[in-house]
Amino acid sequence: MISRYLKLLFLVVFVHFFGGTSLAQTIEIKGKVVDENSKQPLAYATVMVADNETQKPITGSVTADDGSFVLRTEAKNFYIEISFIGFVSKTIRDFGISNNMIDLGTTYLSEDSQQLDQVVVQAETSRTQFKLDKRVFNVGKDIANTGVSALEVLNNVPSVNVNIEGVISLRGNSGVQVLINGKPSILTEDGGALGSITADMIESIEVITNPSAKYDAEGTSGIINIIIRKEERKGLNGSVSLNTGLPDNHSVGISLNRRSEKFNLFTQLGLGRRSYPRDGENANTDLVNNTALYNVGTDYRNEKFYNMTLGTDYYITPTDVITLSGNFAYEIEDQPSNNNFKLFDENDDLVSEWNRSEATEATNPKWQYELVYKKDFEDHEDHDLLFSAIGNSFAKDLSSLFNDATVSGNDQDGTQRTRSDFAEYIYTFKLDYTKPFSEQWSMETGAQYVLNDVSNDYEVANLVNGNFEPDTGLTNIFNYDQKVFGVYFSGAYEGEKWGLKAGLRLEQTDLKTFLETTNQSNNQNYTNLFPSVHTSYKFSKVVSLQAGYSKRVFRPRLWDLNPFFNIRNSFNIRQGNPELMPEFTDSYELTTILDIGKTSLNFGVYHRYTTDVIERISTSENNVNTTKPENIGTNSTIGIEFNTKYTPINWLIFNVDFNYNGFNREGTFESQVFDFKGDQWTSKLMAKFKLPANFDFEVTGNYESEYKTVQGSMNDIAFLDLGLRKKILKGKGVFSVGVRDVFASRYFESFTTQTNFTNYSKNTRGRFVSFGFSYGFGKGEAMEYSGGRRH
C-alpha cells in the first residue's frame, strides 16, 4: 500500500519538473481588447495564436476584467486572432517582435448582431461533435430536455437507451460506466439518483464507446460522461426553473454563478416532489405440478428531494486553479403498493386469492465533496497537470411492512416486516498529466486509486402470535470492500489528415465480501492489462474515417453480489450472487463520418467479444420465481450503427439514430446448455419544427425490437414523445409543454420459458405530462449560450 502512494508522489514530482522544462525561445504577446462603441474593456474575450500554414490553434488565453491579456508561445510562423461572442473577430498578421515581445496595444471590436442571432440559434439544438476517441453530444434547449432529468436527456443521445427501470445501455449493452465531469459520482450508482440532475444543468454528454487508456477500464460497453454547466461570465449570472407535471412531478431550481478575477463562486439549489407509479403483471406456471399463479398490481415511488451544490474556483495564478466543491442531496421516500394474487390448480380451478399491501418509508442522505488542483503550463494550452480527490457517501434507512389478506380459498393471511440499514463510502484519488511535445505529438500519463466500502444490515421478520420473529434465512449483514489501483500511459500523433492514439492501462483489483451472521466470505484479487488503440483519417472536408480497439472489464456491482433482496413480491424474487466473477470484453469499431452540406452522416461497424458473461438466471419452485446473476460462457456481438442529422429547410430538422446487432451466445450452467443466436435493433427519429411567433414543436419516435434472452425473450416496444415551446422576453424566458410516452406504450415485457416452468412479466410507467418555465438572468443572456473558455 505504501509503495502505491510513493508511486503517486513520484509521478507528481516527475511530471511537474519534466513538464515545466522548455528549451525553445518564448515570445510574449500582450495587449488590450475594447468595445468599439462603448469604449469599455471586454472581459473574457478569446485571444488565439494559430499556425499560418495549417490554420490550427497553437495556444490561447482570455482577457482579464480590464480587457488586458498576456500569453506566450514558442511558435515562429503564426498569426493572432481576437474574438468575442456577438462581436466581429479580428485577425492580426502584421506585428513587430522586439526583445521577444509583441505589444498589440488596444484592439477594438465592433458588435455583430447577425452573429449574435446565429449563436443563439445554434445553441438551441442539441448536436453531436466527433473527436478522435469519443463523440460529444452538446445539450441544447430542445423541448424534450426542458424540465426533465438526466435520464430523459440520455435517452435522446445517439446510441444510448434508458429503459423503464432506469437501466442505461449503450448499443444495447447495459455494462456502461456513467461519470460526472469525468469522475465517478454517487449519483451514477443508482439510475434513479440521476433524477436530481436536470437538463438545464447539463452542458454536454460524452459518449465513449471505445475508451482510451486514460479512462477507468470499468464498463464493457463504454463510458458516458455527463458534463455539468459552470457559468463563466463576469459578474452575477444564473437561471431559475419551475416545473410541474402529471403524475405528480413538481420542482423548482436555481443556479447562480459569480465570477471575479480570482474567484468563481457557483451554487445550485433544487427541491421538489415526484411520483413514479408502475403497473405490473406477472404469471408463474409450474409445468411439473401444472399450477399457475397470477398477480396484478400497482406500486409507487413517491419522493421529496432536496439538492444543494456549493463550490468555488480559486485562481492562485492565471495558470493555477484550485476547485473546492460539495454536494448534498436528501430524499424522503414513500413506497406504497398493492398486489392481487390468484393461485390455480392443475384443473384451472381457483385455489386461493389474496391481496398483498406494502407500506415502505426510507430516507436517503447523499454527500459528495471534491478537491481539484489544475496547473496549465504556459508553453502550450493543452499542457496541464490535474489532481483530484473525491469523497462520496450514501446512506439508506428503510423500513417496510407487508400484509397479506385472504380474499377467498386457502388462508394466505400473514404479516412481514423488513428493515435495511445501508451505508456506502467511495474515495477516489486521481492524477492526470498531459504533455504536448509539438503540434502533432503528445502524451498522457496518470494514476487512480478507488476505495469502496459498503455495509448493508438487512432483516426480515414474520408476525407470529402478535410478535415479530426474525427469519434467519433472510437476515444477515453484508460487507463489501473493493480497492482498485490503476496506472496508464498513452501517446498520440495528430496530423492534418491522419491521427493515432495508443495506450496501455494496468489495474489491480482487491475485492472482499463477507456475510457476518453466517461467516461466509469471498475474496478476489486480480491484475489486468488494458490496451487501447484509436486512429482517424480525413480523406477530405466531407469524408473522415475513425477506428478503435480497447479492452474493458465489468466488475460485479454491489447489488449483483448482495444476496439479500426486497420481498415486495414474494413470488418474484431478485437476489445477488457473492461468487460472481468480472466480465472482460474486447471491443473493435470502425466509423465513417460524412459532412455533406445540410446533412451529416455517421455509419459504424463494431464487434464485441465478452468472456464470463453475467446473465440473470431464473429458477422456480412452487410458483416462486427467483432470479440470480451467474457467469455463463461467452458472447460475440457484431453490429452496425447509423446516425444522421438533416435540415431540408430552415424550419425543419430531422435526427435519425439506428442500431442493429447480431449476437452468438455460448455457455453452460449446472449441466444446462445456453447456446443460441439472436439479433436486436433500435431506432429513433426526431423531427423539430420552427413555427411562427417563436414557437417550436418537436416529435420523437422510438422503437426497440424483440430479442432473445438466455432463458426466453423480451418483447418489442414503440413509444412517442411530444414537446411544444414558446420563447418570451427576448429569449430569456421559456415556456414549455412536454408529453412523454403519448400512447402509454413504453413497457418492460419479458418471457421466460424452461422445461419445468414459465414466467411472464410486464411493467409499465404510463404517460407523463410536464409544464415548465425557465428564466435566465445576468450578462449575456445566460440561458442562451455559454461564455468564455475555461483554462
MIVO-360988 format. One line per 2 residues: number of its first residue (from 1); their letters; for each residue x, y, z of C-alpha. Coordinates in pm, whole numbers, m for minus. Layout:
BEGIN
NUM = a = X:Y:Z  ... $
***
This chain:
BEGIN
1 = mi = 0:0:0  280:244:94 $
3 = sr = 457:170:m234  148:279:m426 $
5 = yl = 141:617:m257  515:657:m323 $
7 = kl = 448:587:m691  185:859:m698 $
9 = lf = 414:1107:m521  699:1027:m759 $
11 = lv = 472:1077:m1059  356:1418:m931 $
13 = vf = 712:1539:m879  831:1394:m1212 $
15 = vh = 567:1549:m1432  582:1884:m1255 $
17 = ff = 951:1929:m1326  956:1745:m1660 $
19 = gg = 652:1937:m1785  795:2274:m1693 $
21 = ts = 1115:2224:m1889  1139:2408:m2222 $
23 = la = 1445:2484:m2431  1276:2676:m2711 $
25 = qt = 1270:3058:m2730  949:3205:m2586 $
27 = ie = 770:3508:m2731  540:3710:m2503 $
29 = ik = 225:3867:m2655  28:4135:m2471 $
31 = gk = m246:4386:m2539  m595:4504:m2452 $
33 = vv = m940:4444:m2606  m1210:4717:m2600 $
35 = de = m1569:4756:m2725  m1551:4998:m3021 $
37 = ns = m1887:5164:m2939  m1890:5190:m2558 $
39 = kq = m1509:5210:m2524  m1547:4966:m2231 $
41 = pl = m1297:4680:m2186  m1416:4334:m2295 $
43 = ay = m1352:4074:m2026  m1311:3708:m2128 $
45 = at = m1259:3779:m2498  m1062:3496:m2664 $
47 = vm = m709:3560:m2789  m576:3279:m3010 $
49 = va = m236:3212:m3165  m265:2990:m3475 $
51 = dn = m24:2836:m3727  m7:3028:m4058 $
53 = et = 13:2712:m4268  m228:2468:m4101 $
55 = qk = m467:2734:m3954  m473:2522:m3636 $
57 = pi = m463:2684:m3289  m129:2678:m3108 $
59 = tg = m217:2845:m2779  m466:3094:m2642 $
61 = sv = m596:3290:m2348  m886:3509:m2237 $
63 = ta = m878:3873:m2138  m894:3988:m1776 $
65 = dd = m1164:4217:m1628  m983:4523:m1766 $
67 = gs = m960:4370:m2114  m587:4303:m2092 $
69 = fv = m415:3979:m2182  m69:3821:m2176 $
71 = lr = 24:3489:m2336  338:3316:m2455 $
73 = te = 430:3094:m2746  735:2917:m2886 $
75 = ak = 596:2914:m3241  769:3107:m3521 $
77 = nf = 518:3123:m3808  183:3232:m3664 $
79 = yi = m98:3486:m3666  m318:3622:m3384 $
81 = ei = m699:3618:m3376  m911:3807:m3123 $
83 = sf = m1281:3719:m3085  m1578:3759:m2855 $
85 = ig = m1935:3629:m2879  m2154:3890:m3055 $
87 = fv = m1855:4085:m3198  m1670:4077:m3529 $
89 = sk = m1342:3887:m3489  m1009:4045:m3587 $
91 = ti = m711:3864:m3737  m366:4023:m3690 $
93 = rd = m83:3913:m3918  126:4230:m3926 $
95 = fg = 311:4279:m3597  663:4353:m3484 $
97 = is = 874:4150:m3243  1109:4338:m3012 $
99 = nn = 1314:4165:m2742  1099:3852:m2778 $
101 = mi = 784:4059:m2713  481:4160:m2922 $
103 = dl = 281:4459:m2793  m53:4481:m2979 $
105 = gt = m171:4784:m2785  m551:4832:m2786 $
107 = ty = m767:4627:m3022  m1124:4750:m3085 $
109 = ls = m1403:4502:m3164  m1739:4604:m3313 $
111 = ed = m2073:4436:m3240  m2219:4189:m3490 $
113 = sq = m2596:4149:m3438  m2619:3881:m3709 $
115 = ql = m2358:3671:m3530  m2548:3707:m3202 $
117 = dq = m2863:3567:m3362  m2667:3278:m3512 $
119 = vv = m2509:3190:m3177  m2848:3173:m3006 $
121 = vq = m2998:2954:m3279  m2702:2718:m3276 $
123 = ae = m2723:2680:m2900  m3091:2581:m2912 $
125 = ts = m3047:2247:m3085  m2855:1956:m2937 $
127 = rt = m2582:1838:m3172  m2307:1577:m3189 $
129 = qf = m1937:1653:m3234  m1686:1379:m3327 $
131 = kl = m1340:1359:m3171  m1056:1106:m3201 $
133 = dk = m1176:872:m2925  m1527:996:m2838 $
135 = rv = m1846:1169:m2950  m1968:1482:m2772 $
137 = fn = m2345:1544:m2757  m2384:1916:m2682 $
139 = vg = m2713:1957:m2492  m2917:2242:m2639 $
141 = kd = m3256:2382:m2545  m3453:2105:m2712 $
143 = ia = m3813:2096:m2592  m3781:1735:m2481 $
145 = nt = m3498:1841:m2250  m3689:2119:m2069 $
147 = gv = m3776:2033:m1710  m3665:1670:m1737 $
149 = sa = m3397:1468:m1561  m3058:1350:m1683 $
151 = le = m3211:1009:m1760  m3452:1164:m2011 $
153 = vl = m3169:1363:m2172  m2961:1046:m2203 $
155 = nn = m3250:880:m2385  m3214:1146:m2658 $
157 = vp = m2841:1082:m2709  m2746:870:m3013 $
159 = sv = m2650:508:m2924  m2788:545:m2569 $
161 = nv = m3112:393:m2435  m3272:413:m2089 $
163 = ni = m3539:153:m2021  m3843:192:m1800 $
165 = eg = m3648:63:m1500  m3386:338:m1542 $
167 = vi = m3119:97:m1669  m2878:276:m1905 $
169 = sl = m2743:86:m2205  m2500:177:m2481 $
171 = rg = m2554:m1:m2814  m2784:m243:m2634 $
173 = ns = m2530:m331:m2361  m2600:m226:m2002 $
175 = gv = m2236:m267:m1891  m2174:108:m1918 $
177 = qv = m1991:334:m1674  m2154:673:m1610 $
179 = li = m1930:962:m1495  m2000:1321:m1396 $
181 = ng = m1735:1572:m1509  m1502:1281:m1585 $
183 = kp = m1521:1139:m1233  m1729:874:m1053 $
185 = si = m2026:1006:m856  m2266:854:m607 $
187 = lt = m2545:989:m830  m2449:742:m1104 $
189 = ed = m2452:431:m884  m2831:423:m891 $
191 = gg = m3011:527:m1210  m3292:689:m1011 $
193 = al = m3044:922:m839  m2970:1087:m1174 $
195 = gs = m3318:1238:m1142  m3165:1506:m918 $
197 = it = m2970:1636:m1220  m3194:1835:m1456 $
199 = ad = m3137:1908:m1825  m3061:2277:m1775 $
201 = mi = m2765:2178:m1554  m2601:1973:m1833 $
203 = es = m2353:2127:m2078  m2275:1815:m2281 $
205 = ie = m2265:1437:m2273  m1959:1248:m2396 $
207 = vi = m2020:901:m2541  m1702:694:m2541 $
209 = tn = m1771:354:m2699  m1402:258:m2707 $
211 = ps = m1237:443:m2417  m863:514:m2430 $
213 = ak = m620:402:m2160  m676:732:m1977 $
215 = yd = m1017:618:m1859  m1107:363:m1595 $
217 = ae = m1137:21:m1764  m1475:m36:m1597 $
219 = gt = m1776:m74:m1829  m1778:m331:m2108 $
221 = sg = m1985:m121:m2349  m1805:206:m2281 $
223 = ii = m1835:527:m2083  m2095:804:m2067 $
225 = ni = m1955:1127:m1920  m2206:1397:m1813 $
227 = ii = m2051:1748:m1816  m2225:1987:m1574 $
229 = rk = m2254:2353:m1671  m2046:2607:m1481 $
231 = ee = m2118:2966:m1584  m1800:3156:m1670 $
233 = rk = m1905:3513:m1747  m1812:3817:m1542 $
235 = gl = m2049:3931:m1269  m2359:3755:m1141 $
237 = ng = m2533:3512:m1377  m2786:3242:m1327 $
239 = sv = m3115:3082:m1412  m3438:2984:m1240 $
241 = sl = m3666:2698:m1345  m4015:2595:m1234 $
243 = nt = m4168:2265:m1341  m4490:2079:m1275 $
245 = gl = m4647:1771:m1425  m4875:1469:m1411 $
247 = pd = m4831:1225:m1245  m4701:1445:m963 $
249 = nh = m4369:1593:m1070  m4305:1937:m926 $
251 = sv = m3971:2110:m880  m3800:2445:m850 $
253 = gi = m3433:2507:m913  m3191:2796:m917 $
255 = sl = m2836:2814:m1049  m2608:3106:m958 $
257 = nr = m2255:3198:m1056  m2040:3496:m974 $
259 = rs = m1702:3546:m1135  m1426:3784:m1031 $
261 = ek = m1060:3799:m1118  m954:3548:m852 $
263 = fn = m1271:3364:m760  m1551:3185:m940 $
265 = lf = m1834:3105:m699  m2112:2873:m808 $
267 = tq = m2416:2717:m645  m2720:2515:m746 $
269 = lg = m3028:2467:m531  m3325:2246:m604 $
271 = lg = m3621:2091:m434  m3930:1910:m546 $
273 = rr = m4168:1621:m528  m4222:1344:m780 $
275 = sy = m4414:1022:m814  m4331:713:m1021 $
277 = pr = m4635:485:m1047  m4581:145:m1207 $
279 = dg = m4837:m110:m1311  m4722:m471:m1312 $
281 = en = m4842:m812:m1428  m4681:m1149:m1353 $
283 = an = m4770:m1508:m1434  m4576:m1806:m1293 $
285 = td = m4661:m2151:m1428  m4532:m2471:m1269 $
287 = lv = m4512:m2724:m1555  m4438:m3012:m1313 $
289 = nn = m4747:m2972:m1093  m4947:m2780:m1357 $
291 = ta = m5031:m2497:m1118  m5035:m2128:m1204 $
293 = ly = m5001:m1805:m1004  m5116:m1472:m1144 $
295 = nv = m5074:m1130:m991  m5151:m774:m1097 $
297 = gt = m5085:m458:m903  m4954:m105:m882 $
299 = dy = m4662:26:m685  m4545:380:m630 $
301 = rn = m4220:551:m555  m4308:892:m413 $
303 = ek = m4014:1118:m335  m3945:1454:m183 $
305 = fy = m3595:1568:m273  m3360:1848:m179 $
307 = nm = m3034:1919:m359  m2764:2177:m289 $
309 = tl = m2427:2228:m457  m2175:2489:m348 $
311 = gt = m1826:2541:m482  m1553:2780:m577 $
313 = dy = m1265:2806:m820  m969:2998:m679 $
315 = yi = m714:3120:m932  m384:3118:m742 $
317 = tp = m217:3243:m1059  m354:3271:m1415 $
319 = td = m231:2913:m1471  m301:2753:m1131 $
321 = vi = m654:2694:m1006  m797:2507:m707 $
323 = tl = m1160:2395:m704  m1337:2301:m383 $
325 = sg = m1698:2189:m404  m1959:1995:m216 $
327 = nf = m2300:1849:m289  m2569:1738:m50 $
329 = ay = m2887:1562:m160  m3161:1432:65 $
331 = ei = m3455:1216:m41  m3759:1110:157 $
333 = ed = m3930:808:1  m4278:668:43 $
335 = qp = m4339:344:m148  m4693:208:m117 $
337 = sn = m4801:m88:m329  m5092:m326:m364 $
339 = nn = m5091:m659:m549  m5366:m911:m607 $
341 = fk = m5266:m1280:m626  m5463:m1576:m764 $
343 = lf = m5346:m1939:m741  m5495:m2204:m974 $
345 = de = m5454:m2583:m956  m5393:m2837:m1235 $
347 = nd = m5765:m2826:m1328  m5752:m2446:m1363 $
349 = dl = m5969:m2410:m1052  m5910:m2115:m819 $
351 = vs = m5737:m2240:m504  m5678:m1910:m330 $
353 = ew = m5699:m1533:m382  m5535:m1271:m163 $
355 = nr = m5411:m911:m158  m5061:m809:m55 $
357 = se = m5018:m446:55  m4696:m261:132 $
359 = at = m4607:49:331  m4242:150:290 $
361 = ea = m4059:457:416  m3697:547:353 $
363 = tn = m3455:838:389  m3153:876:163 $
365 = pk = m2885:1132:255  m2608:1169:m6 $
367 = wq = m2285:1364:20  m2013:1439:m233 $
369 = ye = m1707:1656:m171  m1425:1728:m410 $
371 = lv = m1085:1897:m416  m923:1960:m755 $
373 = yk = m594:2123:m845  m514:2209:m1206 $
375 = kd = m196:2358:m1345  m178:2489:m1701 $
377 = fe = 179:2520:m1825  243:2830:m2033 $
379 = dh = 423:2663:m2324  102:2505:m2464 $
381 = ed = m272:2531:m2389  m304:2150:m2365 $
383 = hd = m4:2106:m2134  m156:2055:m1790 $
385 = ll = m148:1864:m1463  m470:1768:m1282 $
387 = fs = m511:1614:m938  m848:1537:m781 $
389 = ai = m965:1385:m454  m1333:1293:m429 $
391 = gn = m1536:1155:m143  m1887:1012:m173 $
393 = sf = m2123:875:86  m2472:735:57 $
395 = ak = m2695:602:333  m3040:443:325 $
397 = dl = m3258:383:627  m3554:177:502 $
399 = ss = m3842:2:675  m4132:m187:515 $
401 = lf = m4448:m352:639  m4621:m616:421 $
403 = nd = m4968:m751:491  m5132:m1049:313 $
405 = at = m5512:m1063:341  m5710:m1363:207 $
407 = vs = m5998:m1284:m29  m6115:m1640:m89 $
409 = gn = m5998:m2001:m76  m5697:m2122:123 $
411 = dq = m5578:m1900:405  m5288:m1676:296 $
413 = dg = m5304:m1426:584  m4968:m1307:710 $
415 = tq = m4760:m1002:806  m4391:m938:741 $
417 = rt = m4158:m655:833  m3824:m569:673 $
419 = rs = m3551:m333:784  m3242:m218:594 $
421 = df = m2956:m1:721  m2728:71:428 $
423 = ae = m2409:281:413  m2162:325:127 $
425 = yi = m1838:525:113  m1631:579:m203 $
427 = yt = m1300:765:m216  m1130:838:m549 $
429 = fk = m780:984:m593  m676:1067:m948 $
431 = ld = m372:1222:m1115  m357:1308:m1487 $
433 = yt = m74:1472:m1679  m83:1578:m2045 $
435 = kp = 229:1691:m2231  231:1807:m2596 $
437 = fs = 579:1783:m2747  473:1960:m3064 $
439 = eq = 155:2041:m3253  141:1679:m3368 $
441 = ws = 287:1472:m3083  160:1443:m2725 $
443 = me = 146:1200:m2436  m78:1136:m2135 $
445 = tg = 2:955:m1812  m153:922:m1470 $
447 = aq = m279:706:m1186  m601:639:m998 $
449 = yv = m689:474:m667  m1052:396:m575 $
451 = ln = m1172:264:m239  m1529:141:m199 $
453 = dv = m1658:36:144  m2019:m82:195 $
455 = sn = m2225:m232:474  m2586:m349:444 $
457 = dy = m2769:m470:756  m3086:m645:632 $
459 = ev = m3356:m815:839  m3686:m989:760 $
461 = an = m3928:m1067:1046  m4260:m1255:1045 $
463 = lv = m4551:m1177:1276  m4610:m1486:1493 $
465 = ng = m4863:m1478:1780  m4851:m1099:1792 $
467 = nf = m4471:m1073:1794  m4223:m1024:1509 $
469 = ep = m3969:m1306:1487  m3662:m1269:1261 $
471 = dt = m3639:m1501:961  m3281:m1624:999 $
473 = gl = m3263:m1746:640  m3328:m1395:507 $
475 = tn = m3139:m1188:767  m2769:m1101:757 $
477 = if = m2511:m822:743  m2335:m796:407 $
479 = ny = m1997:m618:392  m1834:m521:62 $
481 = dq = m1479:m382:34  m1320:m315:m306 $
483 = kv = m994:m136:m389  m880:m68:m748 $
485 = fg = m540:84:m831  m458:180:m1189 $
487 = vy = m179:348:m1386  m176:436:m1756 $
489 = fs = 33:582:m2037  m67:681:m2390 $
491 = ga = 91:862:m2681  m79:1038:m2970 $
493 = ye = 4:1178:m3311  m246:1407:m3482 $
495 = ge = m155:1543:m3823  m355:1745:m4068 $
497 = kw = m523:1433:m4211  m416:1135:m4002 $
499 = gl = m415:1069:m3629  m315:782:m3400 $
501 = ka = m351:732:m3024  m225:421:m2842 $
503 = gl = m207:344:m2473  m184:82:m2200 $
505 = rl = m355:73:m1862  m275:m159:m1569 $
507 = eq = m535:m218:m1297  m508:m421:m979 $
509 = td = m836:m517:m805  m877:m638:m447 $
511 = lk = m1237:m737:m359  m1366:m882:m33 $
513 = tf = m1725:m966:61  m1832:m1102:400 $
515 = le = m2164:m1219:547  m2128:m1159:921 $
517 = tt = m2412:m1374:1051  m2323:m1687:854 $
519 = nq = m1946:m1616:842  m1926:m1655:462 $
521 = sn = m1652:m1472:271  m1542:m1431:m90 $
523 = nq = m1205:m1274:m173  m1086:m1189:m524 $
525 = ny = m752:m1036:m622  m652:m993:m986 $
527 = tn = m429:m774:m1205  m505:m699:m1570 $
529 = lf = m363:m504:m1866  m600:m297:m2081 $
531 = ps = m457:m182:m2417  m628:70:m2646 $
533 = vh = m564:199:m2999  m752:475:m3187 $
535 = ts = m687:617:m3531  m856:856:m3771 $
537 = yk = m803:964:m4130  m955:1265:m4304 $
539 = fs = m994:1193:m4675  m1140:1538:m4742 $
541 = kv = m1356:1802:m4577  m1650:1573:m4649 $
543 = vs = m1529:1223:m4553  m1347:1104:m4239 $
545 = lq = m1276:756:m4101  m1226:650:m3737 $
547 = ag = m1118:312:m3599  m1059:193:m3243 $
549 = ys = m988:m101:m3014  m998:m131:m2635 $
551 = kr = m1017:m400:m2368  m1276:m345:m2095 $
553 = vf = m1391:m501:m1768  m1729:m514:m1595 $
555 = rp = m1685:m577:m1223  m1997:m707:m1046 $
557 = rl = m2170:m420:m869  m2279:m424:m509 $
559 = wd = m2635:m533:m588  m2506:m808:m818 $
561 = ln = m2316:m952:m520  m2556:m882:m231 $
563 = pf = m2769:m1196:m176  m3047:m1003:0 $
565 = fn = m3346:m851:m170  m3669:m661:m122 $
567 = ir = m3962:m902:m83  m4217:m660:m231 $
569 = ns = m4337:m950:m446  m4263:m1269:m254 $
571 = fn = m4329:m1484:m563  m4089:m1298:m796 $
573 = ir = m3758:m1253:m614  m3435:m1091:m732 $
575 = qg = m3114:m1152:m540  m2737:m1119:m582 $
577 = np = m2452:m1369:m601  m2137:m1313:m387 $
579 = el = m1944:m1562:m605  m1969:m1360:m928 $
581 = mp = m1654:m1301:m1133  m1594:m999:m1362 $
583 = ef = m1669:m986:m1735  m1391:m898:m1983 $
585 = td = m1462:m757:m2330  m1252:m690:m2640 $
587 = sy = m1417:m411:m2838  m1348:m309:m3201 $
589 = el = m1517:m42:m3411  m1490:139:m3746 $
591 = tt = m1686:460:m3817  m1726:669:m4131 $
593 = il = m1824:1037:m4098  m1965:1231:m4392 $
595 = di = m2045:1602:m4376  m2246:1689:m4688 $
597 = gk = m2398:2035:m4693  m2705:2035:m4468 $
599 = ts = m2657:1668:m4383  m2410:1484:m4159 $
601 = ln = m2398:1103:m4188  m2224:866:m3947 $
603 = fg = m2204:494:m4023  m2022:248:m3798 $
605 = vy = m1944:m123:m3769  m1847:m276:m3434 $
607 = hr = m1759:m610:m3275  m1752:m710:m2907 $
609 = yt = m1631:m1039:m2759  m1710:m1094:m2390 $
611 = td = m1600:m1374:m2157  m1757:m1481:m1824 $
613 = vi = m2079:m1309:m1929  m2306:m1223:m1636 $
615 = er = m2665:m1334:m1701  m2963:m1333:m1466 $
617 = is = m3084:m1692:m1436  m3435:m1773:m1314 $
619 = ts = m3533:m2082:m1117  m3878:m2174:m993 $
621 = en = m4022:m2389:m715  m4384:m2394:m601 $
623 = nv = m4457:m2096:m830  m4186:m1886:m661 $
625 = nt = m3960:m1740:m932  m3608:m1649:m812 $
627 = tk = m3364:m1459:m1037  m2992:m1463:m961 $
629 = pe = m2688:m1347:m1166  m2440:m1611:m1283 $
631 = ni = m2126:m1621:m1502  m2228:m1810:m1816 $
633 = gt = m1996:m1854:m2113  m1917:m1606:m2389 $
635 = ns = m2097:m1359:m2612  m1988:m1244:m2958 $
637 = ti = m2168:m938:m3099  m2136:m780:m3445 $
639 = gi = m2334:m463:m3509  m2389:m162:m3731 $
641 = ef = m2485:189:m3630  m2619:482:m3829 $
643 = nt = m2676:843:m3718  m2771:1143:m3926 $
645 = ky = m2897:1497:m3892  m3072:1658:m4188 $
647 = tp = m3207:2013:m4230  m3400:2023:m4558 $
649 = in = m3536:2372:m4487  m3466:2631:m4218 $
651 = wl = m3774:2548:m4011  m3738:2168:m4010 $
653 = if = m3468:1944:m3858  m3452:1563:m3862 $
655 = nv = m3235:1346:m3636  m3215:971:m3704 $
657 = df = m3044:704:m3493  m3038:333:m3591 $
659 = ny = m2854:42:m3429  m2857:m326:m3525 $
661 = ng = m2655:m613:m3381  m2648:m989:m3405 $
663 = fn = m2510:m1200:m3121  m2389:m1553:m3061 $
665 = re = m2419:m1683:m2702  m2234:m1992:m2585 $
667 = gt = m2240:m2119:m2229  m2329:m2388:m1978 $
669 = fe = m2468:m2362:m1626  m2532:m2660:m1396 $
671 = sq = m2530:m2903:m1693  m2780:m2687:m1887 $
673 = vf = m2653:m2562:m2225  m2731:m2198:m2312 $
675 = df = m2613:m2183:m2674  m2823:m1965:m2905 $
677 = kg = m2808:m1690:m3166  m3020:m1379:m3198 $
679 = dq = m3038:m1017:m3305  m3194:m689:m3197 $
681 = wt = m3229:m336:m3328  m3333:6:m3207 $
683 = sk = m3427:321:m3395  m3504:679:m3304 $
685 = lm = m3646:961:m3519  m3682:1321:m3404 $
687 = ak = m3844:1597:m3608  m3827:1958:m3489 $
689 = fk = m4044:2231:m3642  m3971:2603:m3600 $
691 = lp = m4311:2778:m3609  m4408:3146:m3624 $
693 = an = m4425:3361:m3309  m4121:3187:m3153 $
695 = fd = m4297:2852:m3116  m4107:2524:m3153 $
697 = fe = m4271:2183:m3189  m4090:1852:m3151 $
699 = vt = m4183:1488:m3217  m3961:1194:m3114 $
701 = gn = m4043:833:m3201  m3858:529:m3063 $
703 = ye = m3868:160:m3148  m3686:m128:m2975 $
705 = se = m3715:m472:m3134  m3791:m806:m2974 $
707 = yk = m3483:m1012:m2888  m3388:m1346:m2736 $
709 = tv = m3254:m1376:m2382  m3064:m1658:m2216 $
711 = qg = m3391:m1821:m2100  m3663:m1657:m2308 $
713 = sm = m3729:m1330:m2488  m3802:m960:m2447 $
715 = nd = m4095:m809:m2636  m4062:m514:m2873 $
717 = ia = m4188:m165:m2787  m4263:160:m2968 $
719 = fl = m4328:493:m2799  m4372:860:m2889 $
721 = dl = m4277:1187:m2715  m4412:1537:m2799 $
723 = gl = m4299:1885:m2697  m4402:2248:m2752 $
725 = rk = m4207:2557:m2651  m4262:2934:m2659 $
727 = ki = m3983:3187:m2603  m4057:3524:m2440 $
729 = lk = m3862:3822:m2305  m3615:3820:m2595 $
731 = gk = m3538:3455:m2543  m3451:3477:m2173 $
733 = gv = m3780:3320:m2070  m3911:2988:m2200 $
735 = fs = m4249:2820:m2152  m4266:2451:m2243 $
737 = vg = m4511:2161:m2251  m4399:1801:m2292 $
739 = vr = m4580:1469:m2324  m4362:1162:m2279 $
741 = dv = m4494:823:m2390  m4805:969:m2555 $
743 = fa = m4976:632:m2604  m4853:476:m2276 $
745 = sr = m4682:209:m2486  m4337:211:m2325 $
747 = yf = m4321:m102:m2112  m4089:m379:m1998 $
749 = es = m4225:m718:m2105  m4034:m1047:m2075 $
751 = ft = m4098:m1418:m2122  m3900:m1698:m1954 $
753 = tq = m3957:m2047:m2093  m3792:m2352:m1937 $
755 = tn = m3870:m2726:m1925  m4022:m2714:m1576 $
757 = ft = m4168:m2362:m1555  m4262:m2045:m1744 $
759 = ny = m4273:m1683:m1629  m4435:m1377:m1783 $
761 = sk = m4365:m1025:m1656  m4484:m684:m1772 $
763 = nt = m4426:m341:m1615  m4536:m2:m1746 $
765 = rg = m4495:355:m1621  m4763:523:m1832 $
767 = rf = m4792:872:m1977  m4614:1174:m1829 $
769 = vs = m4718:1536:m1897  m4492:1824:m1791 $
771 = fg = m4514:2204:m1787  m4208:2420:m1737 $
773 = fs = m4084:2778:m1722  m3721:2886:m1720 $
775 = yg = m3567:3230:m1694  m3205:3330:m1735 $
777 = fg = m3059:3646:m1589  m2724:3821:m1579 $
779 = kg = m2497:3944:m1852  m2500:3787:m2196 $
781 = ea = m2837:3605:m2182  m2724:3318:m1962 $
783 = me = m2999:3084:m2080  m2899:3103:m2445 $
785 = ys = m2525:3045:m2468  m2222:2992:m2250 $
787 = gg = m1942:3238:m2201  m1565:3237:m2231 $
789 = rr = m1349:2929:m2249  m1205:2780:m1931 $
791 = h = m831:2737:m1891 $
***
